[in-house]
Amino acid sequence: MSIPRHYVLAAGGTGGHMVPAAALAAELMRRGHHVALVSDERGVRFPGLFDGVQAHVLPAGRLSGGPLGWLRAGRKMLAGRSMAIELYRSFKPAAVIGFGGYPAFPALAAAFKLKIPTIVHEQNAVLGRVNRLVAGRVDAIATSYAEVERLKPAHERKVHLIGNPVRDAVLELRDRPYPELDEDGIFRVLVTGGSQGASILSDVVPDGLALLPPHFRARLQVTHQARPEDIDGVRQRYAEHGIPAEIATYLPDLPERLAWAHVVIARAGASTIAELTAAGRPAILVPLPSATDDHQTANAREITLAGGARTIAQGAFTAQELAKQMQKLGLEPQALANAAVRAKQCGRPRAAAALADLVEHIDAPSLLDRDAPRPLAVPA
């Protein structure tokens, strides 16, 4: 049993930052520690992720909008740092762990001021803006991929290959078999654009599935997560094509839907990739082209090269291309099962435990030895 300590987790309010932070929070609390969350208004209201965790909203501006925007952002960040300093003086954290996003910056800046140990976790295959800003000052950098772009060579000796923590409900899927699929059986497709949805998937997927050969199309059963503004149009198009489909703006039971799916059509956000590789589900990935530093394309690279997914650039993502890739994946059940195995081989199921180990030992020099590169690498 670890000695109970206090830890602060700081993350921007999107699912890509909040999901791994929630997984770490759950692991630390299982070990008897106390956890506080620092985020923005979106993050503290994220449904179902941080039950039982005290949450604090800190002001944090985005570095955009030219000189005036930068000035406003700087003022907000200074105010956020002051609020974080007050929080730390009462909560007394043993370490502060940042997960990226602008709300993490004032929390980390306050930790630097008070000389509290710090870690950042990078979910993507490209080091994010806030993590780049603080990389030189933090004590450790936990990564999700063996190769991370925009990471300076000078910082590589503080890097620990951890993986991207996922929720317990997703991790449990790793022990469940890939759903059986015979030539006449139902073929289940999950379509998800992440926490914000993706209009391009709503525009293309119904028509692409409609182009499949009749014997394949007749077997389809689809669950499609869509933006609120797209949902009526998506429902109508599936109905016109005669494809059974359940349409929703939010899937609270996403882990169970993932367990049910034979193939997933999705964006390539960090949490999506982590969940696909944890569960072992083949995918057709359409990276968001406007993602900062094109990090979704980088995220998709490992699972695609391993044979667990097919990646289609958004500019090439047409109904015809989707139908072609679906047939390559889905017409041979054994090929699909093999792709599921390859996807699972890319997973790092101990990510939450490994990150918690690093957090607990942040003061132990043996784990932070600058002469031992990547000392906590976790095998897939």
C-alpha positions as CSV (number, residue, x, y, z in Angstrom):
1,M,0.0,0.0,0.0
2,S,1.4,3.4,-1.0
3,I,1.6,6.2,1.5
4,P,-1.5,8.4,0.7
5,R,-0.5,11.6,-1.1
6,H,-2.3,14.5,-2.8
7,Y,-2.0,15.0,-6.6
8,V,-3.3,17.6,-8.9
9,L,-4.2,16.7,-12.5
10,A,-4.4,19.6,-15.0
11,A,-6.0,19.2,-18.4
12,G,-7.8,21.1,-21.1
13,G,-11.5,20.3,-21.5
14,T,-11.6,18.0,-24.5
15,G,-12.0,14.3,-24.4
16,G,-8.5,13.7,-25.6
17,H,-7.1,15.3,-22.5
18,M,-9.8,14.4,-20.0
19,V,-10.1,10.7,-20.6
20,P,-6.4,9.8,-19.8
21,A,-6.5,12.2,-16.9
22,A,-9.6,10.4,-15.6
23,A,-8.0,7.0,-16.0
24,L,-5.0,8.2,-14.0
25,A,-7.2,9.6,-11.3
26,A,-9.0,6.3,-10.9
27,E,-5.8,4.4,-10.6
28,L,-4.3,6.8,-8.1
29,M,-7.5,6.7,-6.0
30,R,-7.4,2.9,-6.1
31,R,-3.9,3.2,-4.5
32,G,-5.3,5.4,-1.7
33,H,-4.3,8.8,-2.9
34,H,-6.3,12.0,-3.1
35,V,-6.8,13.7,-6.4
36,A,-7.9,17.2,-7.5
37,L,-8.7,18.2,-11.0
38,V,-7.8,21.6,-12.6
39,S,-9.5,22.3,-15.9
40,D,-11.8,24.8,-17.7
41,E,-15.6,24.9,-17.6
42,R,-16.0,22.1,-20.2
43,G,-13.6,19.8,-18.3
44,V,-15.2,20.0,-14.9
45,R,-18.6,19.1,-16.4
46,F,-17.4,16.2,-18.5
47,P,-20.0,13.5,-17.9
48,G,-19.1,10.6,-15.7
49,L,-15.3,10.9,-15.8
50,F,-14.4,12.5,-12.5
51,D,-17.0,11.4,-10.0
52,G,-15.7,11.9,-6.4
53,V,-12.8,14.2,-7.5
54,Q,-12.7,17.8,-6.4
55,A,-12.6,20.0,-9.4
56,H,-11.4,23.6,-9.9
57,V,-11.7,26.0,-12.8
58,L,-8.7,28.2,-13.6
59,P,-8.8,31.0,-16.1
60,A,-6.5,30.3,-19.1
61,G,-6.4,32.2,-22.4
62,R,-5.5,30.8,-25.8
63,L,-2.4,32.2,-27.5
64,S,-4.2,33.5,-30.5
65,G,-5.7,36.7,-31.9
66,G,-2.4,38.7,-32.4
67,P,-0.8,40.9,-29.8
68,L,-4.0,41.9,-28.1
69,G,-5.1,38.3,-27.9
70,W,-1.8,37.3,-26.4
71,L,-2.0,40.1,-23.8
72,R,-5.5,39.0,-22.8
73,A,-4.3,35.4,-22.6
74,G,-1.2,36.4,-20.5
75,R,-3.4,38.2,-18.0
76,K,-5.7,35.2,-17.7
77,M,-2.8,32.8,-17.3
78,L,-1.3,34.9,-14.5
79,A,-4.6,35.0,-12.8
80,G,-4.9,31.2,-13.1
81,R,-1.4,30.8,-11.8
82,S,-2.2,32.9,-8.7
83,M,-5.4,30.8,-8.1
84,A,-3.4,27.6,-8.5
85,I,-0.8,28.8,-6.0
86,E,-3.5,29.3,-3.4
87,L,-4.9,25.9,-4.1
88,Y,-1.5,24.2,-3.7
89,R,-0.9,25.9,-0.4
90,S,-4.0,24.3,1.1
91,F,-4.1,21.0,-0.9
92,K,-0.3,20.5,-0.7
93,P,0.2,18.2,-3.8
94,A,3.1,15.9,-4.0
95,A,3.2,16.4,-7.8
96,V,1.2,18.2,-10.5
97,I,0.5,16.2,-13.7
98,G,-0.4,18.1,-16.9
99,F,-2.2,16.5,-19.8
100,G,-2.0,19.3,-22.3
101,G,-4.5,22.0,-23.2
102,Y,-4.2,25.7,-22.2
103,P,-5.8,25.2,-18.7
104,A,-2.9,23.0,-17.8
105,F,-0.4,25.8,-18.3
106,P,-1.2,28.0,-15.2
107,A,-1.4,24.9,-13.0
108,L,2.1,23.9,-14.1
109,A,3.4,27.4,-13.9
110,A,2.3,27.5,-10.2
111,A,4.0,24.2,-9.6
112,F,7.3,25.6,-11.0
113,K,6.9,28.7,-8.8
114,L,6.5,26.5,-5.6
115,K,9.0,23.9,-6.8
116,I,6.5,21.1,-6.8
117,P,7.5,18.1,-9.0
118,T,5.8,18.0,-12.4
119,I,5.1,15.6,-15.1
120,V,3.4,16.1,-18.5
121,H,1.6,13.4,-20.4
122,E,1.5,13.6,-24.2
123,Q,-1.4,11.7,-25.8
124,N,-0.5,12.4,-29.4
125,A,2.4,11.4,-31.7
126,V,3.3,15.1,-31.9
127,L,4.1,17.1,-28.8
128,G,1.4,19.6,-28.2
129,R,1.8,23.4,-27.8
130,V,1.5,23.6,-24.0
131,N,3.7,20.5,-23.5
132,R,6.3,22.1,-25.8
133,L,6.2,25.3,-23.7
134,V,6.9,23.5,-20.5
135,A,9.1,20.5,-21.7
136,G,12.3,22.1,-20.5
137,R,11.1,22.7,-17.0
138,V,9.1,19.6,-16.0
139,D,10.7,16.7,-14.3
140,A,9.4,14.0,-16.6
141,I,7.6,13.6,-20.0
142,A,5.3,10.6,-20.4
143,T,4.6,9.7,-24.0
144,S,2.0,7.5,-25.7
145,Y,4.2,6.6,-28.8
146,A,7.8,5.5,-29.2
147,E,8.3,8.3,-31.7
148,V,7.0,11.8,-30.9
149,E,7.5,14.6,-33.3
150,R,8.4,18.2,-32.1
151,L,10.2,16.7,-29.1
152,K,13.6,18.3,-28.7
153,P,16.7,16.0,-28.5
154,A,17.7,17.9,-25.3
155,H,14.5,16.6,-23.6
156,E,14.7,13.0,-24.6
157,R,16.4,11.8,-21.5
158,K,13.4,12.7,-19.4
159,V,11.0,10.8,-21.6
160,H,9.1,7.8,-20.4
161,L,7.2,5.6,-22.9
162,I,3.9,5.0,-21.0
163,G,1.1,4.7,-23.5
164,N,-2.3,6.5,-23.4
165,P,-4.4,5.5,-20.4
166,V,-8.0,4.4,-21.2
167,R,-11.1,4.0,-19.0
168,D,-11.4,0.7,-17.1
169,A,-14.5,-0.2,-19.1
170,V,-12.5,-0.1,-22.3
171,L,-9.5,-1.9,-20.8
172,E,-11.7,-4.8,-19.8
173,L,-12.5,-5.4,-23.5
174,R,-9.0,-6.6,-24.0
175,D,-9.9,-9.9,-22.3
176,R,-13.0,-10.3,-24.4
177,P,-12.8,-12.1,-27.8
178,Y,-13.3,-10.4,-31.1
179,P,-16.9,-10.9,-32.0
180,E,-17.5,-13.9,-34.2
181,L,-18.3,-13.1,-37.9
182,D,-19.4,-15.7,-40.4
183,E,-20.2,-15.0,-44.0
184,D,-24.0,-14.7,-43.4
185,G,-23.8,-13.1,-40.0
186,I,-24.6,-9.4,-39.0
187,F,-21.7,-7.1,-39.7
188,R,-21.6,-4.4,-37.0
189,V,-20.1,-1.0,-37.8
190,L,-19.4,1.8,-35.2
191,V,-19.0,5.3,-36.6
192,T,-17.6,7.9,-34.2
193,G,-16.0,11.3,-34.6
194,G,-14.9,11.7,-31.1
195,S,-16.5,13.9,-28.4
196,Q,-17.3,16.6,-30.9
197,G,-18.5,14.4,-33.8
198,A,-17.4,14.8,-37.4
199,S,-19.6,16.1,-40.2
200,I,-17.4,14.5,-42.9
201,L,-18.3,11.0,-41.5
202,S,-22.0,11.9,-41.6
203,D,-21.6,13.2,-45.2
204,V,-19.8,10.2,-46.6
205,V,-20.4,7.0,-44.5
206,P,-24.1,6.4,-45.3
207,D,-23.5,6.7,-49.0
208,G,-20.3,4.7,-48.9
209,L,-22.0,1.8,-47.1
210,A,-24.8,2.0,-49.6
211,L,-22.3,1.2,-52.4
212,L,-21.3,-2.1,-50.9
213,P,-22.4,-5.3,-52.8
214,P,-26.1,-6.2,-51.9
215,H,-25.1,-9.3,-50.0
216,F,-22.7,-7.3,-47.8
217,R,-25.0,-4.3,-47.4
218,A,-27.9,-6.5,-46.3
219,R,-25.8,-7.7,-43.3
220,L,-24.9,-4.2,-42.0
221,Q,-26.0,-2.9,-38.6
222,V,-24.7,0.6,-37.8
223,T,-24.3,2.8,-34.8
224,H,-23.4,6.3,-35.8
225,Q,-22.4,9.2,-33.5
226,A,-23.3,12.5,-35.3
227,R,-23.3,16.2,-34.5
228,P,-26.7,17.5,-33.4
229,E,-27.0,19.6,-36.6
230,D,-26.3,16.5,-38.7
231,I,-28.4,13.9,-37.0
232,D,-31.7,14.3,-38.9
233,G,-30.0,14.2,-42.3
234,V,-27.9,11.1,-41.4
235,R,-31.0,9.3,-40.1
236,Q,-32.8,10.0,-43.3
237,R,-30.0,8.8,-45.6
238,Y,-29.6,5.5,-43.8
239,A,-33.4,5.0,-44.1
240,E,-33.3,5.8,-47.8
241,H,-30.5,3.2,-48.3
242,G,-32.4,0.6,-46.2
243,I,-29.5,0.2,-43.8
244,P,-30.4,-0.4,-40.1
245,A,-28.7,2.4,-38.1
246,E,-28.9,3.9,-34.6
247,I,-28.0,7.5,-34.6
248,A,-27.0,9.5,-31.5
249,T,-25.1,12.6,-30.6
250,Y,-23.6,11.0,-27.6
251,L,-22.9,7.3,-26.7
252,P,-22.7,6.9,-23.0
253,D,-22.1,3.2,-23.4
254,L,-19.3,3.6,-26.0
255,P,-17.2,0.8,-24.5
256,E,-20.0,-1.7,-25.0
257,R,-20.5,-0.4,-28.5
258,L,-16.8,-0.9,-29.1
259,A,-17.1,-4.5,-27.8
260,W,-20.0,-5.1,-30.2
261,A,-18.3,-3.7,-33.3
262,H,-16.6,-5.6,-36.1
263,V,-15.1,-2.5,-37.6
264,V,-14.9,1.2,-36.5
265,I,-14.9,4.2,-38.8
266,A,-13.5,7.1,-36.9
267,R,-11.3,10.2,-36.6
268,A,-7.7,9.5,-35.3
269,G,-7.8,11.3,-32.0
270,A,-5.4,10.1,-29.3
271,S,-8.2,8.5,-27.2
272,T,-9.8,6.9,-30.2
273,I,-6.5,5.2,-31.1
274,A,-5.8,4.2,-27.5
275,E,-9.3,2.6,-27.2
276,L,-9.0,0.8,-30.6
277,T,-5.7,-0.7,-29.6
278,A,-6.8,-1.6,-26.1
279,A,-9.8,-3.4,-27.3
280,G,-8.3,-4.8,-30.6
281,R,-10.7,-3.4,-33.2
282,P,-9.9,-2.9,-36.9
283,A,-10.6,0.6,-38.1
284,I,-10.9,2.9,-41.1
285,L,-9.4,6.2,-39.9
286,V,-10.0,9.7,-41.3
287,P,-7.6,12.1,-39.6
288,L,-8.8,15.6,-38.9
289,P,-6.7,17.7,-41.4
290,S,-7.0,20.9,-39.3
291,A,-5.6,19.2,-36.1
292,T,-2.6,21.1,-34.8
293,D,0.6,19.9,-36.5
294,D,-1.5,17.3,-38.3
295,H,-1.1,15.2,-35.2
296,Q,-4.0,12.8,-36.1
297,T,-2.2,11.6,-39.2
298,A,0.8,10.9,-37.0
299,N,-1.4,9.1,-34.4
300,A,-2.8,6.8,-37.1
301,R,0.6,5.8,-38.4
302,E,1.6,3.0,-36.0
303,I,-1.7,1.1,-36.1
304,T,-1.9,1.5,-39.9
305,L,1.6,0.2,-40.5
306,A,0.9,-2.7,-38.2
307,G,-2.1,-3.7,-40.3
308,G,-4.7,-2.9,-37.7
309,A,-6.3,0.0,-39.6
310,R,-6.6,1.7,-42.9
311,T,-6.1,5.5,-43.1
312,I,-7.8,7.7,-45.7
313,A,-6.9,11.4,-45.9
314,Q,-10.0,13.5,-45.6
315,G,-9.5,14.9,-49.2
316,A,-9.6,11.3,-50.5
317,F,-12.5,10.2,-48.3
318,T,-15.3,9.6,-50.7
319,A,-18.2,7.2,-50.7
320,Q,-16.4,5.2,-53.4
321,E,-13.1,5.0,-51.5
322,L,-14.9,4.0,-48.3
323,A,-16.8,1.2,-50.1
324,K,-13.5,-0.1,-51.5
325,Q,-11.7,-0.1,-48.2
326,M,-14.7,-1.7,-46.4
327,Q,-14.8,-4.5,-48.9
328,K,-11.0,-5.1,-48.5
329,L,-11.5,-5.3,-44.7
330,G,-14.9,-7.0,-44.4
331,L,-15.4,-9.6,-47.1
332,E,-12.9,-12.1,-45.5
333,P,-13.7,-12.8,-41.9
334,Q,-10.3,-14.2,-41.1
335,A,-8.6,-11.1,-42.6
336,L,-10.7,-8.9,-40.3
337,A,-9.9,-11.1,-37.3
338,N,-6.2,-10.8,-38.2
339,A,-6.5,-7.0,-38.4
340,A,-8.1,-7.1,-34.9
341,V,-5.1,-8.9,-33.5
342,R,-2.7,-6.4,-35.1
343,A,-4.6,-3.5,-33.7
344,K,-4.4,-5.1,-30.2
345,Q,-0.7,-5.6,-30.5
346,C,-0.3,-1.8,-30.8
347,G,-2.0,-1.3,-27.4
348,R,-0.3,-0.6,-24.1
349,P,-2.8,-1.9,-21.5
350,R,-0.6,-1.0,-18.5
351,A,-0.5,2.7,-19.4
352,A,-2.6,3.9,-16.4
353,A,-0.6,1.8,-14.0
354,A,2.7,2.8,-15.5
355,L,1.8,6.5,-15.3
356,A,0.7,6.1,-11.7
357,D,4.0,4.4,-11.0
358,L,5.9,7.3,-12.4
359,V,3.8,9.8,-10.5
360,E,4.3,7.9,-7.2
361,H,8.1,7.8,-7.8
362,I,8.6,11.4,-9.1
363,D,11.0,12.1,-6.2
364,A,13.0,8.9,-6.6
365,P,16.2,9.6,-8.5
366,S,16.5,6.1,-9.8
367,L,13.4,6.6,-12.0
368,L,14.4,10.0,-13.2
369,D,18.1,9.3,-14.0
370,R,19.0,11.6,-16.9
371,D,21.7,9.1,-17.9
372,A,19.1,6.3,-18.6
373,P,17.0,7.3,-21.6
374,R,13.3,6.1,-21.6
375,P,13.7,4.4,-18.2
376,L,10.0,3.4,-17.9
377,A,9.3,2.1,-21.4
378,V,6.3,-0.2,-21.3
379,P,6.1,-3.1,-23.8
380,A,3.1,-3.3,-26.0
